Amino acid sequence: MRRGFAFVGLLVLALMGCAQREQAAAVAPAAAPSADTRFDGVYRTVLHLPAGELPFGLEIGDGHAWLINGAERMQIDDVAIEGDTIAMTMPGYQNRLAAKLDADGLRGSVTLVKLAGEKHVIPLTAARGATHRFFAGGDAVGRPADFSGRWAVEFTNDEGGRYSAVGEFTQQGESIEGTFLTGTGDHRFLAGNVRGRELHLATFDGAHAYLYRAKLDERGKLVGDYWSGLAWHERFAGKRDAKASLGKAESATTLRAGSDSIDFAFPDVDGKVVALHDERFAGKVVVVTLAGSWCPNCHDEAAFLAPYYLAQRGQGLEVVALMFEQFGDLPAATEAVRLFQKQFDIRYPLLIAGIHDTDDATKKVPQLKQVYAFPTTIFIDRKGKVRRIHTGFSGPATGEHYARLKQDFDTTIRQLLSEKS
């Protein structure tokens, strides 16, 4: 998903453009568990952003760890303990959490790898045994306002770029969960608290570090601020609307006038050049996804696509991922893609296509008029003609929207497979 990596355009979005999200069957075998149990337990963990504290849950045990954001428990298998230090690599990413054990819990940092390999280091503390999100029991101020339901929302970044979203939340007392859906994806699993007329939400899922604070004014309007990581900031405002909708994701990226097909040739993770006009794709239904290992919504898509491909390839389905990475040099980009490939046990080709810029993606597949987000998914029939282009991916955090997306995907593929070449 596209957002504040300096992208402002038709659909400027939070870097989402992943977890419990059906990964269990796609995750590579874990390393042998560590026998060191000194770190075991549940922690209320806080990232200390310039905008304030971003809390999330962390559980450590049996040589593994789990990031907890509401309904999501994202398992981390790459966990190393040396002395009083623990380090873990986020699954499918190059992002890392490292901390030391002390009398109060954990103290350390999270390092997020950004464009061109720039590293954003965010301080971290964690209190063992605490499980509350923003506020502990008894901290309530009056009766909590009701934020449950669907909201029509508009986000505005500090450069004036705007985009529409739909907020969907469920609330039980002071506890609230939900997400924001956008035209190119979703903000994934958000969890937090309501305090009086204030809404507090956050997530850290290995890639996102999102923090939200909002108020419900006397007219029932939602007004707030959203921060991502160390620098990105947007304002948002919304009103309750049970019929709020974003329209169709097919209306964004289209083919250029006069084009009915695409072509490309890029190296895979082993350095072999793979082209869409290769014999292996002839007469096949082909799904081409423009993605990136840094993109959480691309993780959601891969968690769905990897097993779907294995189930349907015998019927004539092929999948190719064009990976647009954080790094301009091929070895560094390839290393990142290999981690992504291993995380989801991906058996279809992953090609190193460029850097994570939508303009670069448009140049690399010039038959497309404009790429607006990662992932962008292209459906090609047995005759090599593009039949559908879908922008973004609404993942498991979106509930019914995710179920509908999977059903629509399957319906499209089955229709294309039924056609003669």
N, C-alpha and C positions, 0 to 999 in steps of 0.2 A: 504494500500500500504506500502511496505517496503522501508526503507532508513536509515537515520542516527540514529536510535536508536541502533547504534553499529552493524548494519547488513551490512556486505560486502560479496557479493557472486556473483552468476551467474547473478542476476538481482538486483543489489544494487540500491535502489531508495529513492527518497524523501518520507518522511512520508506522506503517502497518506491515501502510499500506498497509512456541505453541506447545506437549502437555498432555493432559488427559484426553484431549481431542482425538480419540480413536487411535492413539499411537501404539497402544500396547502390542498390537500384532505386528507393528512395523519397526519396532526398536531392536537394534542389534543386541546380542547377548551381553549382559553386564559383566564387569570385572568381578573377581572374587571379593566378597565383602571383607572389610577390615575388622580385625579383632579388637581394635581400640574403641571402647565404649564411653570414654570420658565426655565426648561431645553429644552423646545421644540425648534426645529430648525434643520438646516443642519450644520454639522461640517466637516471641513477638519481635520481629526484625524491622528496623527503621532505616531507610535511606535518607540521608540528610541533604536535601536539595536546597538551592538558594531560596526557593519559594516556601520551604517548610519541610516538615516531616512526612515521609511517604511510608506508611506501615504495610507490612505483608506478613504472612505466616511462613515459617521455615521449620521443617521437621528433619531430624537427623537420626539414623538408626540402621543397623545391619549393613554398614558400609555404603549406604545410599543417602540421598536427601530428597526432600520434596518442597517445592514452592507452593504455597497455598493462597489462592485468591478466590474466596467464595466457594463455588462448586468445583473449581479446578484444583487438582493436585498434580503438578508437573514433576515427574520423577527425574532425578539427576543420578546417573550411574558413575560418572567420572568424578569421584571424590577421593582426595588424597589427604592423609593425616601424617604430619611429621612433627614430633614434639608437641608443643602447645598450639600448633598452627594447622588449620584446615583450609583446603582449597578445592574448589569445584568448578568445572567448566559446564556452562549451560548447554543442554543437549541440542546439537545441530548448529550451534553458534560458536564463535570464538570468544564470547564474553565470559568473564570469570568473576567468581566471588572468593575472596581470601580474607581470613580473620584469625585472630588469636583468642584463645580461651583465657578468661580471667575470672575473678571472683563474682563479677556482675553478669557474666554471660560471654558474649562475643563482641569483639571490636575489630573493625577492618574496613574493607572497601569492596565495591563492585566496579569492574572495569568494562566499559562498553566500547567495542571497536566500531569506529565510524568511517566515513568516506575517506579514502586515501590512507587508511590505517591509523587515523587520528584516534587517540584513546581518551575517553572521558572517564575520569576516576571520581566516584561518588562515595563519600564516607558512609560507614555502616556501623550500627550498634544493634545488639540483640539481647533481650532479657529472657532467660530460660524460664519456662513455666507459664508465662503470660500468653493469653490467647485472644485478648480483645483487639479490635482493629484500631480505631482512633481514640475511643473513650472507654474506660473501664466502667463496670456496673456502678450505679450510684452517682455517676457524673451528669446525669440528665438534667436539663434545664426546662422544666415545664413539659407539657405534652408534645411529643414530636409531630411535626407537620407531616402530611401524607404526600409522598413523592411517587407513589406507585402508579403504574400505568404507562401510557405512551405519550411522548412529547415531540412536538415539531420544534426543531432546534436549528439555530444558525450560529456557526463558528466564524469568528473574524480574527485573523492574525495581526501582528503588530505592523505588518506592511500593507494592510488594507485588504488582503485577499479574503474572500468569503466562500463558504460552502455550507450546504444544507446537511442536516443529520436528523435521525430519529432516535430519541432516547427511550429505552424500554427498561422499566425497573419493577422489581418485586420487593415489598417491604414487610417486615415483621417487627413491630415496635420500633426500636431505634436502629435495627439492623437492616441494611439495604444492599441489594445486588442488582446487576444489570449490565447494560452496555450501550454504546452509541453506535448506530449503524450509519454508514455514509455511502456515497455513491460508488465507492471503490473498496469497501470492506467494512471492518468493524474495529472497535477499540478493545475487543476481547473481554475477558472476564474481569469486571470491576466489582469491588466490594467496599463497604464502608459503613458509616453511621449517619443518622439524622440527629441533630441536636437542636431542639426548638424548631426554628424555621430555617436552619442551616443544613446543607447537604455536603457531606465529606466522602469522597470516593478515591480509590487508588488501585493500582496494580503494578506489580513487578513480576514478569513471567520469563525472565531471562533475556529479554530484549527491550520490551516496553518498560519505561519508568514513568508512569503517568500519575498525575496528582490533580484532583479537581476540588474546588471549593465554590459553593453557590448558595444563594438565598432565595427564598420564596417571598416575593413582595406582597403587599396588601391586596394587589389586584390579581394575585395568583400567577404572576409571571416569574419564570425561573431565570436568574441572572447570576453569572459566575465567571470563574477563571479556570483555565486548564494549562498545566505545565507539563512539558516532556523533557526529562533529563535535566541537564545543567543550564540550558539556555532558551529553549523554545517556549513561547507563551501565546495563548489565544484567549480571547474572551468569547463567551457564549451566552445566548439568551433563547428562551423557549416558552412555549405555552402548551398546556395539556391539549392533546388532540388524538382521540381514539382512532381517527382515520388517517393519521400522518403517514405519508408514503414518500419514497424517493424516486418512484418511476422505474423504468427498465434500465438495467445495466448494459443492454445492447445498444443504447443510443450514444455512447461515448466514442470509442474507437471504431473506425470504419475503414474500408478499403478506399484507395484513391480512385478517382474517376477513371474508367477504362480498365481497371484491374479486377480479375475474378479469382486470382490465386496469389500465392507468395512463394518465395524460394530463399534459401540461405545455405551457408556452409561455414561451420565453425568447428574448432577442435573439441574433443571430449576430454574427460579427465585423464585419459592415457595418451593424449596428444594426437589421436587419430581424427582426421577431418571427416565430419559427417554432414551430408547435404540432404535437403529434403527431396531432391530428385534422385537419390540413390535407389537402387533396385529394391531394397528391403521395404520401402514405403509404397512401391507401385501397386495399385489396386487395393490399397488398404485405407481404412478410415484412420485419420491421423489427428491427434490432439496436440497442438503446440502451445505450450505455456511460457510466457515471458515472466520470469521470476527472479528471485535472489535469495541467497541463504540468510541474509540479514533481515528478511521481511517476515514478521510473524504470521501475516495472513497467507504468505506463500508456504509456511510450515503447515498451516491448517489445510491448504490445498493438497500438499504432498502427502499428508497423512491420509487423505481420502483417495488421491490418485494412485498411489503406489499399490495398494491391494486391489483397487478396481482394475488396473491394468493387468495384473496377474490373472484375474478372473475372466477377462474378456479378450486377451491377446490371441487365444486360440480361435476366436471368431473373426479375426481380421482387424483388430485394433492395434495401433501403434501410438506411442506418446513420446514427445521430445520436449525437453525443457531447455530454453535459452536462458542462461544464467547471467544476470547483470550484477556484478559484484562490487564490493567496497574498494577493491584494489585494481590499479591500472596494469600491474605486471602479472603475467600469466601464472608463474609459480605460486604467488600468494593467493590469487583468485582460485586456482585449482585446489589448493589446500582447504580453503573455506568450503568449496563445493563438495569435496570428499567427505567432510564432516557432515554436511547436510545429507549426502547420499547414504552414508552409514546410518544416520539416525532413523531414517524411514525405510531402510532396506530397498532403495529404489533400483529397479532393474531396467528401466528405460534410459536412453541416452541423456546425459546432462552435458550441455555444450557451453563452453566459456565464450560468451558473446560480447561482453562489454562491461562498462561501469554502471552503477545504479542511478542512472539518470534517464528519465523518460524521453528526453530529446535524443540521447544516444540510442535508445531502443528503436525510436522512430527511424533514425538513420540506418540502423543495422537491418531493419526489415522495411525497406523503402516503399513497399506496396501498401503499407498502412499509412493512413492520412495523419494520425497523431496518436501516440500512446500516452495515456493519462495516468496509468497506475500499474503497480505490480501487486498481484499477478494480473495479466491479461491473457485470456484463454481463447484460442482459435480452433474452431472445428472445421475439418477438411474432409470432403467426401471421397469416395473411391476413385473418382475421376480427377482428383486434385484441385477441386474448386472449394473455395472458402464458403461455408454455408452459414456460419454464425461466429460472432466475436463477443465474448463476455468480459466486461471490465470488473476487476476486483473479485473478492471471495468473502462471503459471509460465513464465518466459521461456527463452531459449536456453541460459542457464547450467545449466539443469536437465536437459539432454540428453533422455533417453527420456520424461521427464514433459512436456517441451515438445512433442515429436513426438506424444504421445498427446493432449495438449490440442488441437493443431491438427486432428488426425483427428476427435476428438469434436465439435469446432466444425463442421467441414465436414459430418459426418454429420447433425448437428442441422439445419443450414441446408438441406441437400439434401432432408431429409424434409419440412421446412416448405414449401419451394418446390414440392414435388410435390403438395401438398394444394390443393384448390379453395377459392376465397374464398367 
